[in-house]
Amino acid sequence: MSKSTNEPLTNGHPLLYSFRRCPYAMRARLALYGSGVLVELREVVLRDKPIQLRELSPKATVPVLVTPEGRVIDESLDIMLWALGQPDSEGWLLVQHKAAMALIAQNDGQFKHWLDHYKYADRFPEHSVSYYREQAEAFIAQLEQQLQCHSYLMADKLSLADIAIFPFIRQFAHVDKSWFDQAPYPNVQRWLHGLLASPLFIDIMPKYPQWHAEGDAVMFGKKR
């Protein structure tokens, strides 16, 4: 969704409501940081969401970005595309963009459905944990095949697909880390471990205190 707001901005910088461990928020921060967009970061505690977030987006989910023009963007992929148009200093959008968007759609659709069932299997007693994992594995196997030819999902350089999908594969791996580490997906394991150890990921993962309206502004990102 996109709308306008009069939310006050700090020195004209975009405003980002985020939650450190949310994969959607992670990928938004990855794009913003990679493109050199400096934002005011408002770290949200999900059980105590601020009224300002609810007023900006009826979904009250993170991430939510307010642009310098007052536009409200509350879909993570839309935030990524906006950030990479500021400009795309790393060239992430240029790498097989159509194929990358199709792969992201698979991740955000069927894979995310089964990932949620796998991670929260107690909420879905119709089937076993292993059943839900096997359904999610179809996408993991697809990524494994793609990574046989390239260092990253689309090519031998990082792309939009990598930064959009990686936080969800991280989540999948951590549901049962011991199983994942011995699973027959060496290329996915290599790819994931490389991204987890990358300065890009490390730089977007510091812990920030919960945002309060009366607190000081917290800036996130790197200057171009």
Backbone bond lengths (Angstrom), bond angles and torsions (degrees), N, CA, C in turn:
res aa  C-N    CA-C-N  psi(-1)  N-CA   C-N-CA  omega(-1)  CA-C   N-CA-C  phi
1 M - - - 1.463 - - 1.517 109.67 -
2 S 1.317 116.52 149.65 1.455 121.42 178.21 1.512 108.75 -139.65
3 K 1.317 117.17 130.81 1.451 122.02 176.32 1.510 107.71 -149.82
4 S 1.333 116.98 -176.88 1.458 121.01 -179.07 1.518 109.90 -112.26
5 T 1.344 115.57 156.21 1.452 121.32 179.79 1.515 109.07 -148.50
6 N 1.314 115.73 163.22 1.461 121.62 174.00 1.522 111.00 -105.14
7 E 1.330 116.82 20.96 1.463 121.82 179.00 1.531 109.27 -53.56
8 P 1.360 118.50 126.84 1.463 120.11 -179.08 1.525 111.98 -67.15
9 L 1.323 116.13 138.74 1.449 121.78 -179.46 1.522 109.82 -111.82
10 T 1.333 116.00 153.30 1.451 121.95 179.19 1.518 110.01 -89.85
11 N 1.330 116.29 111.61 1.469 121.69 178.42 1.524 112.27 53.35
12 G 1.324 116.83 32.72 1.450 120.57 176.49 1.516 115.48 75.87
13 H 1.339 118.28 8.40 1.459 121.24 179.84 1.528 110.66 -82.28
14 P 1.342 117.16 149.39 1.462 119.10 174.09 1.525 110.98 -58.90
15 L 1.301 115.14 159.62 1.462 122.84 -178.64 1.519 107.89 -117.14
16 L 1.340 117.79 129.21 1.461 121.54 -177.36 1.522 110.82 -125.43
17 Y 1.325 115.96 119.97 1.463 121.25 168.99 1.527 106.76 -89.87
18 S 1.326 115.98 127.42 1.458 120.38 -172.12 1.525 109.96 -143.38
19 F 1.326 115.41 166.51 1.458 122.81 170.87 1.512 106.48 -138.73
20 R 1.300 117.66 123.76 1.456 123.26 -167.51 1.525 113.80 -50.11
21 R 1.323 119.01 -44.39 1.460 121.42 -170.77 1.527 114.10 -95.23
22 C 1.308 118.20 -2.15 1.465 120.52 178.99 1.533 109.58 -73.99
23 P 1.347 119.11 126.51 1.472 119.33 -178.56 1.521 113.36 -63.89
24 Y 1.325 117.63 -31.77 1.463 119.82 176.82 1.528 110.49 -66.39
25 A 1.323 116.07 -42.29 1.462 120.18 178.19 1.527 111.06 -68.46
26 M 1.332 116.58 -35.93 1.464 120.26 177.40 1.517 111.04 -58.37
27 R 1.331 115.76 -47.59 1.460 116.58 -175.19 1.521 111.79 -71.14
28 A 1.311 117.40 -28.93 1.461 119.33 173.66 1.524 110.25 -65.57
29 R 1.339 116.81 -44.21 1.475 120.01 179.13 1.523 111.14 -65.11
30 L 1.322 117.51 -37.85 1.464 120.61 177.87 1.522 111.12 -58.87
31 A 1.329 116.78 -44.95 1.469 120.42 -179.30 1.517 111.48 -68.78
32 L 1.327 116.89 -43.15 1.457 120.28 179.71 1.526 111.03 -63.07
33 Y 1.328 115.84 -44.11 1.459 119.86 -178.85 1.533 110.58 -68.30
34 G 1.334 115.94 -44.54 1.463 119.75 -178.40 1.510 113.17 -63.87
35 S 1.337 116.94 -29.71 1.464 119.95 -179.56 1.522 112.38 -90.24
36 G 1.325 116.88 -2.07 1.459 120.02 177.28 1.509 114.65 78.16
37 V 1.346 117.43 25.48 1.459 121.21 178.59 1.529 108.85 -90.43
38 L 1.318 116.40 119.72 1.458 122.06 178.07 1.523 108.61 -87.90
39 V 1.334 116.80 126.45 1.455 120.96 -177.26 1.524 110.45 -126.25
40 E 1.327 115.02 157.94 1.458 119.48 166.56 1.522 107.09 -84.21
41 L 1.318 116.66 121.36 1.459 122.11 -175.97 1.524 110.42 -96.68
42 R 1.323 115.77 130.32 1.454 121.60 174.34 1.527 107.72 -118.58
43 E 1.316 115.71 101.65 1.461 121.79 -178.48 1.525 110.03 -75.29
44 V 1.323 116.13 124.61 1.461 122.65 -174.80 1.524 109.83 -102.97
45 V 1.312 116.79 139.49 1.452 122.70 167.58 1.525 106.24 -98.10
46 L 1.315 117.17 120.04 1.466 120.67 -167.87 1.525 113.39 -63.04
47 R 1.324 117.31 -29.11 1.473 118.94 178.89 1.527 112.21 -83.44
48 D 1.325 116.24 -2.74 1.462 120.98 -177.82 1.529 108.96 -141.89
49 K 1.328 116.04 60.16 1.462 120.48 -175.26 1.524 110.87 -71.18
50 P 1.328 117.03 135.23 1.469 119.68 -178.63 1.527 111.93 -70.78
51 I 1.304 115.84 150.14 1.462 121.55 179.86 1.524 110.77 -61.02
52 Q 1.339 117.17 -31.27 1.469 120.78 -179.90 1.534 110.76 -61.33
53 L 1.327 116.94 -37.55 1.466 120.73 178.17 1.523 110.16 -67.56
54 R 1.312 116.81 -43.60 1.468 120.91 -179.57 1.524 111.40 -63.57
55 E 1.320 116.35 -34.30 1.459 119.61 179.80 1.530 111.71 -71.90
56 L 1.329 116.12 -31.87 1.460 120.05 -179.90 1.518 112.35 -75.33
57 S 1.329 116.81 -37.49 1.454 121.33 -175.28 1.520 109.75 -141.09
58 P 1.319 118.51 120.15 1.465 121.03 178.77 1.527 112.91 -57.55
59 K 1.349 117.25 -27.91 1.467 120.08 178.52 1.515 111.76 -68.21
60 A 1.323 116.31 -28.63 1.474 122.90 -178.26 1.519 111.81 53.09
61 T 1.333 115.69 37.01 1.455 120.54 175.32 1.517 109.53 -111.11
62 V 1.326 116.22 156.39 1.464 120.92 176.28 1.529 108.54 -99.52
63 P 1.352 114.99 153.12 1.460 128.56 0.80 1.528 112.45 -86.55
64 V 1.324 114.55 157.00 1.461 122.52 170.02 1.523 107.03 -131.83
65 L 1.317 116.18 130.59 1.464 121.74 179.77 1.521 109.55 -117.08
66 V 1.332 115.64 136.26 1.461 121.86 170.51 1.522 106.86 -111.08
67 T 1.323 117.69 118.42 1.452 121.62 -178.14 1.524 110.25 -77.73
68 P 1.337 118.00 165.85 1.463 120.19 178.48 1.531 113.56 -58.47
69 E 1.335 116.94 -22.99 1.463 120.34 178.32 1.526 112.58 -86.23
70 G 1.330 116.72 -1.86 1.463 120.68 179.72 1.507 114.50 91.31
71 R 1.321 118.24 7.24 1.470 121.48 176.90 1.528 109.27 -74.60
72 V 1.322 116.27 136.85 1.462 122.12 178.78 1.528 108.91 -103.80
73 I 1.331 116.24 124.59 1.463 121.88 178.85 1.525 107.77 -120.47
74 D 1.345 117.24 117.91 1.461 118.94 -175.35 1.526 113.52 -120.48
75 E 1.343 116.56 24.93 1.460 121.89 170.84 1.525 107.40 -120.09
76 S 1.330 116.70 130.20 1.467 120.18 -172.83 1.516 112.79 -61.28
77 L 1.331 117.55 -41.02 1.460 119.28 -179.45 1.524 110.84 -66.18
78 D 1.318 117.58 -36.99 1.468 120.80 176.41 1.528 111.05 -65.17
79 I 1.329 116.17 -36.46 1.472 119.69 175.87 1.524 109.69 -64.01
80 M 1.325 116.84 -42.71 1.462 120.35 178.80 1.528 111.24 -60.23
81 L 1.325 115.70 -46.74 1.464 119.34 -178.50 1.522 111.02 -65.63
82 W 1.333 116.95 -36.98 1.469 119.41 176.04 1.521 110.06 -64.02
83 A 1.340 117.16 -46.23 1.466 121.36 -177.86 1.520 111.24 -60.69
84 L 1.330 115.89 -42.58 1.458 119.71 -176.76 1.520 112.72 -77.12
85 G 1.316 116.44 -0.33 1.455 120.39 171.64 1.510 112.54 -99.23
86 Q 1.355 117.68 14.85 1.467 121.46 -171.18 1.540 118.51 -107.72
87 P 1.291 126.50 0.04 1.462 128.37 19.45 1.525 111.81 -110.41
88 D 1.340 114.55 -171.04 1.461 123.04 177.19 1.524 108.29 -85.24
89 S 1.322 115.54 77.96 1.470 119.96 -172.12 1.526 113.29 -65.34
90 E 1.333 117.67 -23.65 1.461 120.73 179.63 1.528 112.74 -96.01
91 G 1.324 117.30 -3.44 1.454 120.50 179.56 1.519 114.34 71.79
92 W 1.320 118.18 25.13 1.468 121.51 -176.41 1.536 112.50 -66.88
93 L 1.321 117.25 -31.38 1.462 119.89 -178.10 1.527 112.90 -76.14
94 L 1.311 116.63 -17.38 1.455 120.89 -172.65 1.524 112.97 -83.91
95 V 1.331 117.17 -11.79 1.463 120.96 -173.81 1.528 109.80 -89.45
96 Q 1.336 116.48 100.50 1.467 123.04 177.38 1.529 111.37 42.75
97 H 1.314 115.69 58.40 1.464 120.70 -170.09 1.535 112.71 -58.06
98 K 1.320 117.93 -44.84 1.466 120.21 -177.79 1.522 111.16 -62.93
99 A 1.327 116.82 -45.22 1.469 120.72 178.67 1.528 111.04 -66.49
100 A 1.321 116.19 -36.47 1.464 120.17 178.47 1.519 110.84 -63.36
101 M 1.326 117.04 -44.18 1.463 120.71 179.48 1.531 111.24 -64.04
102 A 1.327 117.41 -36.58 1.465 120.77 177.90 1.525 111.06 -65.81
103 L 1.323 116.58 -40.24 1.468 120.26 178.99 1.532 110.80 -67.79
104 I 1.312 116.35 -39.31 1.469 120.62 177.26 1.530 110.05 -62.69
105 A 1.326 116.98 -39.16 1.467 120.19 178.21 1.521 111.07 -61.80
106 Q 1.326 118.03 -37.85 1.458 121.25 176.40 1.532 110.27 -64.74
107 N 1.315 115.32 -43.54 1.463 120.17 178.76 1.523 111.44 -60.44
108 D 1.324 115.26 -47.73 1.458 120.41 -174.57 1.530 112.43 -74.62
109 G 1.312 116.49 -18.01 1.452 120.63 -178.12 1.512 112.34 -98.95
110 Q 1.317 116.01 -96.52 1.465 120.62 -172.55 1.525 112.52 -63.25
111 F 1.354 117.25 -44.64 1.468 118.09 -178.16 1.518 111.69 -62.57
112 K 1.329 118.05 -44.62 1.465 120.28 179.78 1.528 110.75 -62.29
113 H 1.322 117.34 -36.10 1.465 121.17 176.78 1.527 110.52 -58.06
114 W 1.329 116.26 -50.75 1.462 118.96 -177.93 1.518 112.06 -74.13
115 L 1.311 117.88 -31.47 1.466 120.83 175.17 1.522 110.72 -59.52
116 D 1.310 117.54 -45.22 1.468 120.67 178.79 1.528 111.30 -62.75
117 H 1.332 117.06 -39.58 1.466 120.15 178.25 1.525 110.72 -66.97
118 Y 1.320 116.71 -38.08 1.471 121.72 178.59 1.528 110.89 -67.11
119 K 1.319 116.28 -47.78 1.460 120.28 -177.08 1.522 112.12 -68.71
120 Y 1.322 116.60 -36.65 1.469 121.08 -177.01 1.533 109.75 -116.13
121 A 1.315 116.08 48.95 1.465 120.90 -173.75 1.525 112.53 -60.25
122 D 1.324 117.58 -27.03 1.468 119.83 179.43 1.523 111.75 -65.71
123 R 1.326 117.31 -21.23 1.461 121.25 177.76 1.537 111.82 -83.71
124 F 1.328 116.11 -11.87 1.454 121.39 -176.39 1.537 109.21 -128.21
125 P 1.324 117.45 71.09 1.471 120.72 -173.22 1.519 114.76 -71.43
126 E 1.325 118.04 0.06 1.464 120.43 -178.69 1.526 111.95 -61.79
127 H 1.364 116.20 -31.04 1.464 120.55 -178.69 1.527 109.76 -137.17
128 S 1.314 115.69 171.17 1.462 121.90 -178.61 1.526 111.57 -83.00
129 V 1.318 115.15 165.08 1.463 120.71 175.57 1.529 109.83 -58.09
130 S 1.325 116.32 -44.49 1.462 119.68 -177.48 1.533 111.47 -63.52
131 Y 1.321 116.85 -34.08 1.469 119.92 177.11 1.527 110.38 -62.68
132 Y 1.322 116.32 -47.79 1.468 119.65 -178.97 1.519 111.13 -65.11
133 R 1.334 116.06 -37.07 1.467 119.07 177.59 1.525 110.62 -64.14
134 E 1.319 117.29 -41.19 1.458 120.81 -179.96 1.528 111.57 -62.76
135 Q 1.318 117.09 -36.65 1.465 119.82 177.51 1.527 110.53 -65.45
136 A 1.328 116.66 -42.48 1.463 120.97 179.04 1.521 111.63 -68.07
137 E 1.329 116.34 -29.87 1.457 121.32 -177.46 1.525 112.86 -62.06
138 A 1.303 118.03 -23.66 1.463 119.41 179.46 1.528 110.39 -58.15
139 F 1.321 116.94 -39.27 1.464 120.61 178.82 1.527 110.40 -73.77
140 I 1.324 117.04 -38.99 1.467 120.50 177.66 1.520 109.98 -60.11
141 A 1.335 116.47 -41.85 1.463 120.75 178.90 1.531 111.02 -64.33
142 Q 1.315 116.70 -36.01 1.464 120.68 177.25 1.530 110.32 -64.83
143 L 1.327 116.96 -43.81 1.463 120.05 177.46 1.523 111.19 -64.57
144 E 1.330 116.49 -38.17 1.465 121.07 178.56 1.528 110.32 -57.86
145 Q 1.318 116.28 -42.78 1.453 120.77 179.89 1.536 111.29 -66.90
146 Q 1.330 116.31 -41.68 1.465 118.96 179.67 1.522 111.85 -65.01
147 L 1.318 116.53 -34.00 1.460 121.15 -177.66 1.519 113.02 -79.70
148 Q 1.326 117.21 -2.33 1.459 119.85 174.42 1.520 111.19 -70.94
149 C 1.318 115.99 -27.49 1.468 120.55 -174.65 1.520 113.28 -98.44
150 H 1.342 117.05 -23.07 1.459 120.29 -173.91 1.516 110.74 -138.61
151 S 1.314 115.81 160.80 1.465 121.11 176.18 1.518 111.63 -69.63
152 Y 1.348 115.33 -30.15 1.460 121.16 179.53 1.523 108.92 -124.42
153 L 1.310 117.40 178.31 1.456 120.83 -169.26 1.525 113.90 -64.19
154 M 1.323 117.40 -36.85 1.461 121.07 -175.91 1.522 113.64 -105.40
155 A 1.323 116.75 -25.05 1.460 120.43 -173.76 1.527 108.16 -166.06
156 D 1.324 115.79 -164.95 1.461 120.09 177.31 1.517 111.51 -91.81
157 K 1.319 116.22 19.55 1.456 121.14 173.63 1.520 108.71 -138.77
158 L 1.317 115.08 156.91 1.457 121.56 -179.04 1.525 110.39 -62.06
159 S 1.336 116.25 145.83 1.462 120.94 179.58 1.516 109.82 -140.09
160 L 1.325 114.90 176.75 1.455 121.74 175.66 1.527 110.89 -54.06
161 A 1.334 117.47 -40.49 1.466 120.94 -178.49 1.523 111.42 -59.42
162 D 1.322 117.03 -44.24 1.463 120.31 -178.62 1.520 111.86 -60.97
163 I 1.326 116.95 -49.31 1.458 118.71 -174.59 1.526 112.17 -75.32
164 A 1.336 117.15 -22.48 1.461 119.75 178.12 1.525 111.97 -80.86
165 I 1.331 117.60 -32.60 1.466 122.33 -173.76 1.522 112.80 -94.99
166 F 1.314 116.90 -34.83 1.459 121.64 -173.43 1.527 114.70 -51.58
167 P 1.340 121.09 -43.02 1.471 118.79 -178.98 1.529 113.66 -61.47
168 F 1.325 117.71 -27.48 1.457 121.24 179.85 1.531 111.27 -80.08
169 I 1.326 117.16 -34.00 1.461 120.16 174.33 1.525 109.40 -68.76
170 R 1.303 117.29 -36.66 1.463 121.35 173.45 1.523 110.20 -57.00
171 Q 1.333 116.20 -44.99 1.458 120.85 179.83 1.528 110.73 -64.47
172 F 1.328 116.62 -43.56 1.464 120.61 177.36 1.525 110.97 -58.26
173 A 1.320 116.63 -46.77 1.466 121.24 -177.58 1.523 111.82 -60.92
174 H 1.321 116.97 -34.87 1.458 120.15 -174.03 1.531 114.06 -85.49
175 V 1.331 117.38 -5.25 1.464 118.25 174.34 1.527 109.45 -63.56
176 D 1.329 116.29 -44.25 1.469 122.00 176.35 1.515 106.64 -143.62
177 K 1.316 115.44 85.56 1.470 121.15 -172.27 1.524 112.32 -62.09
178 S 1.321 116.95 -39.69 1.468 119.38 -178.49 1.532 110.46 -65.46
179 W 1.334 117.32 -37.84 1.467 119.58 176.36 1.517 110.29 -65.93
180 F 1.319 117.02 -47.16 1.461 120.42 -176.67 1.522 111.41 -61.04
181 D 1.313 116.85 -40.66 1.466 120.13 -176.30 1.524 112.90 -65.00
182 Q 1.345 117.82 -24.25 1.462 119.32 179.17 1.531 112.50 -106.98
183 A 1.341 116.47 3.45 1.462 120.49 -179.28 1.536 110.30 -70.77
184 P 1.334 117.81 156.16 1.474 121.54 -174.97 1.528 113.51 -80.67
185 Y 1.347 114.93 53.60 1.460 119.81 -179.82 1.534 109.67 -132.04
186 P 1.335 117.46 63.09 1.468 119.59 -175.52 1.519 114.17 -61.81
187 N 1.320 117.86 -34.29 1.461 119.80 -179.17 1.520 111.49 -70.61
188 V 1.322 116.80 -40.70 1.466 120.09 176.69 1.515 110.27 -65.81
189 Q 1.323 116.72 -40.31 1.465 120.42 178.19 1.529 110.96 -61.95
190 R 1.332 116.65 -45.07 1.466 120.63 178.41 1.521 110.78 -61.08
191 W 1.320 115.85 -48.11 1.467 121.93 -179.86 1.523 111.04 -59.27
192 L 1.325 116.33 -47.73 1.458 120.58 -179.12 1.516 111.40 -63.85
193 H 1.315 117.38 -47.94 1.461 120.08 -178.18 1.529 111.17 -62.86
194 G 1.330 116.70 -36.71 1.457 119.80 178.00 1.520 112.10 -64.14
195 L 1.334 116.85 -42.04 1.458 120.17 179.36 1.523 111.43 -70.22
196 L 1.322 117.29 -37.57 1.459 120.33 178.50 1.529 111.52 -63.35
197 A 1.328 116.45 -32.44 1.463 120.93 -179.19 1.517 113.18 -89.93
198 S 1.326 117.37 -2.11 1.459 120.38 -175.32 1.523 111.81 -73.52
199 P 1.327 117.64 146.55 1.472 120.30 175.36 1.522 112.14 -56.81
200 L 1.330 117.20 -33.68 1.460 120.83 179.64 1.531 110.75 -58.35
201 F 1.334 116.72 -50.49 1.464 119.67 -178.81 1.525 111.06 -68.34
202 I 1.318 117.27 -43.48 1.462 120.65 -179.79 1.528 110.75 -59.40
203 D 1.322 116.39 -39.00 1.465 120.56 -176.99 1.528 113.57 -71.69
204 I 1.352 117.70 -21.47 1.465 118.60 -179.51 1.530 112.51 -96.70
205 M 1.356 116.73 3.41 1.459 119.79 -173.56 1.534 116.68 -112.59
206 P 1.338 120.92 12.14 1.473 118.38 174.67 1.527 110.70 -58.85
207 K 1.327 115.06 153.03 1.464 119.66 176.64 1.523 109.59 -85.01
208 Y 1.317 115.75 134.70 1.461 122.25 178.06 1.524 108.77 -121.18
209 P 1.321 117.38 147.53 1.469 119.63 177.58 1.523 111.02 -69.38
210 Q 1.314 115.64 158.27 1.461 120.45 176.74 1.520 109.75 -58.49
211 W 1.329 115.76 136.46 1.454 120.49 179.57 1.524 111.53 -75.04
212 H 1.343 115.06 137.50 1.458 122.44 172.71 1.522 107.55 -131.48
213 A 1.310 116.21 143.72 1.459 121.03 -175.05 1.521 112.79 -57.41
214 E 1.330 116.70 -31.15 1.463 119.82 -176.72 1.531 112.39 -86.57
215 G 1.341 118.21 -3.56 1.461 120.77 -178.21 1.516 113.10 -83.30
216 D 1.323 115.67 173.35 1.463 121.37 177.90 1.529 110.21 -75.38
217 A 1.304 116.33 151.64 1.465 121.68 177.13 1.533 110.00 -67.35
218 V 1.333 116.01 138.25 1.457 122.76 177.07 1.523 107.95 -111.49
219 M 1.305 116.99 122.09 1.472 120.93 -178.55 1.521 109.64 -96.99
220 F 1.320 115.51 142.55 1.461 122.57 -178.55 1.519 109.13 -132.74
221 G 1.332 116.03 137.75 1.454 120.47 176.06 1.509 111.67 123.61
222 K 1.299 114.51 -176.23 1.457 120.02 177.82 1.524 108.65 -128.40
223 K 1.289 115.54 143.39 1.465 119.51 178.46 1.510 109.54 -75.65
224 R 1.321 115.54 144.48 1.459 121.13 178.97 1.525 109.81 -64.43
